Amino acid sequence: MPKKLIQRFMPKPETLRDHKYLRVFGKLLHKPNLWALNRKSAPGAFAVGLFVAWIPMPFQMVVAAGFAILFNVNLPVAVALVWITNPLTMPIMFYGAYLLGAKIIGHRAQAFQFEATWAWIEASLSTIGPPFLVGCLVLGIVSALIGYIVIKSMWRYSILFKWQKRKGQ
């Protein structure tokens, strides 16, 4: 069950191999396990994708692909999961990360007005930057662990279910 569900949402290998930003990996993209969807590569890919989704930077897909290659997990799943952070979800997710980080390091969360300028980002790094980055790191680690455990458990239970079904026949 998890394999069919995951495969339905996975991008095609050709699409990712031909992506202009992923071409930097060259022949590394030809490793067979990067494209295999099995009980070992899927949970790791979920962990990589969910962790990278919390990294506040552009080109998250390239970072996810690099980690997928490094850890030899399913590349399409890892890359697809970074799309969780998109222009619609990013403000909510990152504001939550800021609030969590402020609570963890003992800062009082302060009100701020976001501006999409480099000057605002530079000025804000010293005030809201540390709690924001701590929150992103914590949420990245926690979501990676949860994703890994959930997918590994789903895979295990689907195999057990198939075995039980075969025994009953």
WORARA-V660733 format. One record per backbone hydrogen bond with DSSP energy under -0.5 kcal/mol. NH is the residue of the N-H (numbers start at 0). CO is the residue of the C=O. E is the energy in kcal/mol with one decimal. If there is no record, write none. Layout:
nh:co:e
NH:CO:E
NH:CO:E
//
This chain:
nh:co:e
4:0:-2.2
5:1:-2.9
6:2:-2.6
7:3:-1.4
8:4:-0.7
8:5:-1.0
9:5:-0.9
15:11:-1.7
16:12:-2.9
17:13:-1.9
18:15:-0.8
21:18:-0.6
22:18:-1.2
23:20:-0.5
24:21:-1.7
25:22:-1.8
27:24:-2.1
28:25:-1.5
29:26:-2.0
30:27:-1.2
33:30:-1.3
34:31:-1.5
35:31:-0.8
37:35:-0.7
41:37:-2.3
43:39:-0.8
44:40:-2.0
45:41:-2.3
46:42:-2.1
47:43:-2.5
48:44:-2.8
49:45:-2.6
50:46:-2.1
51:47:-2.6
52:48:-1.7
53:49:-0.6
53:50:-1.2
54:51:-1.7
55:53:-0.7
56:54:-1.9
61:58:-0.6
62:58:-1.4
63:59:-2.9
64:60:-2.4
65:61:-2.3
66:62:-2.4
67:63:-2.5
68:64:-2.4
69:65:-2.5
70:66:-2.9
71:67:-0.8
72:67:-2.0
73:40:-0.9
74:33:-2.7
75:33:-0.6
77:73:-1.8
78:74:-2.7
79:75:-2.5
80:76:-2.1
81:77:-0.7
81:78:-0.8
82:79:-1.4
83:80:-1.6
84:81:-1.4
85:83:-0.9
89:85:-3.0
92:88:-2.7
93:89:-3.0
94:90:-1.9
95:91:-2.2
96:92:-2.1
97:93:-2.1
98:94:-2.5
99:95:-2.5
100:96:-2.8
101:97:-2.5
102:98:-2.0
103:99:-2.5
104:100:-2.5
105:101:-0.6
106:101:-2.0
108:106:-0.6
113:111:-0.6
116:114:-1.8
120:116:-1.8
121:117:-2.6
122:118:-2.2
123:119:-2.2
124:120:-1.3
127:123:-1.7
128:123:-1.6
129:124:-0.6
131:127:-1.9
132:128:-2.9
133:129:-2.4
134:130:-2.5
135:131:-2.4
136:132:-2.4
137:133:-2.6
138:134:-2.7
139:135:-2.4
140:136:-2.4
141:137:-2.7
142:138:-2.6
143:139:-2.0
144:140:-2.4
145:141:-2.7
146:142:-2.8
147:143:-2.5
148:144:-2.5
149:145:-2.9
150:146:-2.4
151:147:-2.4
152:148:-2.5
153:149:-2.8
154:150:-2.5
155:151:-2.4
156:152:-2.9
157:153:-2.2
158:154:-2.0
159:155:-2.5
160:156:-2.6
161:157:-2.1
162:158:-2.4
163:159:-2.5
164:160:-2.3
165:161:-2.2
166:162:-2.4
167:163:-1.9
168:164:-0.7
168:165:-0.8
//
